[in-house]
Amino acid sequence: MTRGLPLRTDYNADDLRRLSRCSSDSKQTRRLLALALIYDGSSRCEAARHANVDVQSIRDWVLRFNAEGPEGLIDRKSTGAPARLNAAQRAALVRVVEDGPVPYLDGVVRWRLSDLVGWLHAEYQVTVGVSTVSRMLQDMGYRKLTARPRHHAQDPEAMSAFKKTSRPEWRKSETVSHQGRS
């Protein structure tokens, strides 16, 4: 049976238990206590059983603890997936949105998100979803605006006759002076 990675020597089990009591991060506390068991001489399998993880996770914790100390056992925020479009492609997208479609070339009279997704794929071979394009355009300061639909046979005179009129202004009564009464 192979020997596990040694833990750093500047800490001991009591130090890790003290740090776990002071920690407000529950995951870090669990990891510190599992490593304290290893400092006490327990096997990695037993430490994994107590922490309810597999032995590979214990090995990963040992590597992080040896490299960074107790702070290495705190989960870091994920950086997320890299952006699909680079700066030049984003600038081209802005230019296309600003200029609008050319109907005889693009086959549309106004850009929809799905049209922009197709344009990005045709132009740059980049596959993105409709929600991704929507989010990118929102981040660039664009908002979805649509004109209110209007029927071609709408009669403006009939509309004005149908509109509600506001109530006539109330007339103010004359100011009565209370000083002249006796």
N, C-alpha and C positions, 0 to 999 in steps of 0.2 A: 504494500500500500504506500502511495506517495505521500510525502509530507506537504501540508498546505503552505501557502505563502505566509511568511512570518509577519506579525504585526509590528508596528513601530515601537521602539523601546522607551520613548519619552512619555508614554501614558501607561497606566495600569488599570485593572478592573475597577478599583475604587474611584479613580478619576472619571472613568466613563459613567459609572453610576451617579456620581455627583453631577456631572454634566447633563445626564438624562433627567435628573430632578429639576434642573434649572431651565431645561428646554421647553419652549412653547409649541414646538413642532412635534406632533405625535409620531410621524414616520421617522424622524431623526432619533427620537427617544427609543423606539423599537430597535433601530439599527445599533444604537449605542449599547443597549442591553444585550443584544446578540453578540456583539464583539466583546463585551465584558465577560460573557460566558467562555469565550475562546481564551481570553486572558487567564481565566480561572482554571483552564486545563481541559475544558469540555471539547468534544469533537465538533467538527464543522457540521456534521449531520445533526447532532443534538442542538446546536445553536440554530440551525435551519428549522428544526422541528419547533423550537420555542418561538421563533419569529414567524412561523407559518409561511415559510418560503422554501425554495429549493436551494441546493448547495451552490449552484451557479450564482444566485443572487448574493449569497454570503461572500463568495469570491469577489464579485463586483464591489461590494461594500468595503472589503478589505483593501482592494486596490485604491478606491476613492479615499478611504481613511488614511492609508499610508501616504498618498500624494498630497492631500489637502488638510488632513486633520479632521476634527469633528465637524467643521463647516462643510466638508466634502460630502457629508451624509444628508445634507438638506437637498431636497429636489429643486432643480433649477427650472426656470420657465423655458419652455421649448421655443426655439427660434422660428419654427414653422417652416412651411415649404417655401423655397425660393420663388421669386416673382417669375411669372411665365413670360412677361414682356420686358424687354430692356428699355432704356430711356428713348432710344431712337424709334422703337416701335410704338411706344406710348405717344411720342410727339406726332407720329404719322396718324395714329388713331384720332388725336385731337384735331389734326388738320382735316381729316375726312369728315369728322362730325361737324366741324365749323363750316366747311364748304358745302356740305349736303351732298346727296347722291345726284348723279347725272342719269336721268331716266333711261336714255337709250344705251348707256354703257352698263349701268348697275342693275337695270331691270326693276327698280323701285322708285317711288316718288318721294318717299320719306324713309329715314333709317329706323328700323326696328332693331332691338337687341340681337335677335336671331340673324338679321342681315349683317350686322357688324361682326358677329361670330364667324359667319361664312366668309366675310371679307378678310378677316385676320387669318383664317385658314388658307384661303386662296393666295393671299399676298405673302405671308411669312411661314406657312406650314406650322402654325401654332394652334393647338387645339385647346380652347378654353370654353367654359360653359356660359350660358346666358347670365346666370347670377354673378359670375366672376366679372364679366364685362360691365354689368350694372354696378357692381361695387367699385370697379376701377373708375367708371365715369362719375360716380358720386364722390369718390375721393378727389377727382380733378375739379369738382365744383359744379358739375352738370346735374340738372334735375329733369325728371320726366315731365314734360308739359305736352298736353294735347289740346287742340282747339275744340271748342264746344261744337257738336255737330249741328248743322243747319240744313233743313230740307230745301231742295231746289225750288219747290213750288210754294214756299212760305210767303204769306201776304203780310207785309209790314203794317198796313192799315188795320187789318183784323187783329193783329197783335196789340197795337196801341189801344184799340177799342176794348180789348179784353183785360188790359192791365188794370189793376186796382189803383184808384186814386187816393191820395192822402186826404185826411179830413181838413176842412177849412180851418184857418187859424181862428182861435178864440179871440174875440174882441175884448180889449181891456176896458173895464169900466172907468168912468171919469174918477179922478182922484177927489175924494171928499175930504174937506178940511174939517177936522174935529175942533179946531180952535174957535170957529165962528158960532158954535152952538152954545146956547146958554140955558 
